[in-house]
Amino acid sequence: MKKLGLGLALAGLFVAILAVVPGVVAQDVFPWPLIVGSFVYLHGAFLLVFSTKGQDRKVALSTLRLVRLGFVAVFAVIIFRLMPL
């Protein structure tokens, strides 16, 4: 179950990264892949955290921390892209 949860969390990050690709979302609209990727990440994160125990949970949480840093980077790129110059 933890491999499935980690896979869903990473898939959510990759879907959110699609919001930065110019051919997928126009530059002046709110990026919908970011919302979809966040929902996929949440399901994967909950599955990963609740299916592990003990020391495995600490490892899972540190892995999810890196995935969340990826989301923060995507959010920052999108916010700076949507800001008027």
Backbone hydrogen bonds in HBPLUS format (Angstrom, degrees):
<---DONOR---> <-ACCEPTOR-->    atom                        ^
c    i                          cat <-CA-CA->   ^        H-A-AA   ^      H-
h    n   atom  resd res      DA  || num        DHA   H-A  angle D-A-AA Bond
n    s   type  num  typ     dist DA aas  dist angle  dist       angle   num
A0005-GLY N   A0001-MET O   2.95 MM   4  6.23 159.7  1.99 151.1 156.6     1
A0006-LEU N   A0002-LYS O   2.96 MM   4  6.07 161.4  2.00 143.2 148.0     2
A0007-GLY N   A0003-LYS O   2.88 MM   4  5.97 152.2  1.96 140.0 148.5     3
A0008-LEU N   A0004-LEU O   2.89 MM   4  6.15 153.5  1.97 148.4 155.0     4
A0009-ALA N   A0005-GLY O   2.96 MM   4  6.20 155.6  2.02 145.6 152.6     5
A0010-LEU N   A0006-LEU O   2.95 MM   4  6.16 161.9  1.98 150.4 154.8     6
A0011-ALA N   A0007-GLY O   2.86 MM   4  5.98 150.5  1.94 142.4 151.5     7
A0012-GLY N   A0008-LEU O   2.89 MM   4  6.08 150.8  1.98 144.7 152.0     8
A0013-LEU N   A0009-ALA O   3.12 MM   4  6.45 148.4  2.22 140.5 148.7     9
A0014-PHE N   A0010-LEU O   2.96 MM   4  6.28 157.8  2.01 149.3 154.9    10
A0015-VAL N   A0011-ALA O   2.92 MM   4  6.16 152.1  2.00 147.7 155.3    11
A0016-ALA N   A0012-GLY O   2.97 MM   4  6.17 153.2  2.05 142.6 150.1    12
A0017-ILE N   A0013-LEU O   2.90 MM   4  6.18 143.7  2.03 144.7 155.2    13
A0018-LEU N   A0015-VAL O   3.12 MM   3  5.20 134.6  2.33  96.3 108.7    14
A0019-ALA N   A0016-ALA O   3.03 MM   3  5.51 154.1  2.10 109.5 117.2    15
A0020-VAL N   A0017-ILE O   3.00 MM   3  5.57 159.9  2.04 116.0 122.2    16
A0021-VAL N   A0018-LEU O   3.23 MM   3  5.21 140.0  2.40  97.1 107.7    17
A0024-VAL N   A0021-VAL O   3.24 MM   3  5.76 154.6  2.31 115.7 122.5    18
A0035-ILE N   A0032-TRP O   3.11 MM   3  5.42 126.0  2.42 107.2 119.4    19
A0036-VAL N   A0032-TRP O   3.21 MM   4  6.53 169.1  2.22 159.7 161.9    20
A0037-GLY N   A0033-PRO O   2.82 MM   4  5.78 160.4  1.86 142.2 148.5    21
A0038-SER N   A0034-LEU O   3.02 MM   4  6.08 145.8  2.14 134.9 143.8    22
A0039-PHE N   A0035-ILE O   3.08 MM   4  6.40 156.9  2.14 150.4 155.5    23
A0040-VAL N   A0036-VAL O   3.03 MM   4  6.33 158.9  2.08 151.0 156.8    24
A0041-TYR N   A0037-GLY O   2.89 MM   4  6.02 156.1  1.94 144.0 151.1    25
A0042-LEU N   A0038-SER O   2.93 MM   4  6.15 158.1  1.97 148.1 153.5    26
A0043-HIS N   A0039-PHE O   3.21 MM   4  6.45 161.8  2.24 148.0 151.4    27
A0044-GLY N   A0040-VAL O   3.10 MM   4  6.33 162.4  2.13 148.8 153.9    28
A0045-ALA N   A0041-TYR O   2.75 MM   4  5.93 158.2  1.80 157.4 163.9    29
A0046-PHE N   A0042-LEU O   2.98 MM   4  6.11 167.4  1.99 151.0 154.0    30
A0047-LEU N   A0043-HIS O   3.03 MM   4  6.15 159.8  2.08 144.3 150.4    31
A0048-LEU N   A0044-GLY O   2.90 MM   4  6.04 154.7  1.96 144.7 151.8    32
A0049-VAL N   A0045-ALA O   2.90 MM   4  6.07 166.0  1.92 154.4 157.7    33
A0050-PHE N   A0046-PHE O   2.98 MM   4  5.94 168.3  1.99 150.5 154.3    34
A0051-SER N   A0047-LEU O   3.15 MM   4  5.94 127.1  2.45 134.0 144.4    35
A0057-ARG N   A0054-GLY O   3.14 MM   3  5.47 131.6  2.38 102.3 114.1    36
A0059-VAL N   A0055-GLN O   3.18 MM   4  6.53 156.5  2.24 149.4 155.3    37
A0060-ALA N   A0056-ASP O   2.90 MM   4  6.10 155.5  1.96 145.5 152.8    38
A0061-LEU N   A0057-ARG O   2.87 MM   4  6.06 156.6  1.92 146.8 152.8    39
A0062-SER N   A0058-LYS O   3.05 MM   4  6.26 151.6  2.14 142.2 149.5    40
A0063-THR N   A0059-VAL O   3.01 MM   4  6.26 148.6  2.11 144.4 153.1    41
A0064-LEU N   A0060-ALA O   2.89 MM   4  6.16 157.3  1.94 149.2 155.6    42
A0065-ARG N   A0061-LEU O   2.94 MM   4  6.10 135.6  2.14 135.8 147.8    43
A0066-LEU N   A0063-THR O   3.16 MM   3  5.36 124.7  2.48  99.3 111.9    44
A0067-VAL N   A0063-THR O   3.24 MM   4  6.64 151.9  2.33 143.7 151.5    45
A0068-ARG N   A0064-LEU O   2.87 MM   4  6.13 154.1  1.94 147.6 154.5    46
A0069-LEU N   A0065-ARG O   3.04 MM   4  6.32 143.5  2.18 140.3 149.8    47
A0070-GLY N   A0066-LEU O   3.17 MM   4  6.52 144.9  2.30 139.7 148.5    48
A0070-GLY N   A0067-VAL O   3.09 MM   3  5.07 121.0  2.45  93.7 108.4    49
A0071-PHE N   A0067-VAL O   3.08 MM   4  6.52 146.6  2.20 143.1 152.3    50
A0072-VAL N   A0068-ARG O   2.93 MM   4  6.25 152.1  2.01 147.3 154.8    51
A0073-ALA N   A0069-LEU O   3.03 MM   4  6.30 153.3  2.11 144.4 150.9    52
A0074-VAL N   A0070-GLY O   3.02 MM   4  6.33 155.7  2.09 145.9 152.4    53
A0075-PHE N   A0071-PHE O   2.84 MM   4  6.09 163.8  1.87 154.4 158.8    54
A0076-ALA N   A0072-VAL O   2.92 MM   4  6.10 158.8  1.96 147.3 153.0    55
A0077-VAL N   A0073-ALA O   3.01 MM   4  6.25 160.9  2.05 149.3 153.9    56
A0078-ILE N   A0074-VAL O   3.00 MM   4  6.21 162.5  2.03 152.4 157.2    57
A0079-ILE N   A0075-PHE O   2.86 MM   4  6.05 162.4  1.89 154.8 159.7    58
A0080-PHE N   A0076-ALA O   3.01 MM   4  6.15 166.8  2.03 150.5 154.1    59
A0081-ARG N   A0077-VAL O   2.93 MM   4  6.05 138.5  2.11 138.2 150.2    60
A0082-LEU N   A0078-ILE O   2.90 MM   4  6.10 146.2  2.02 147.8 156.1    61
A0083-MET N   A0079-ILE O   3.02 MM   4  6.14 132.1  2.26 142.8 154.8    62
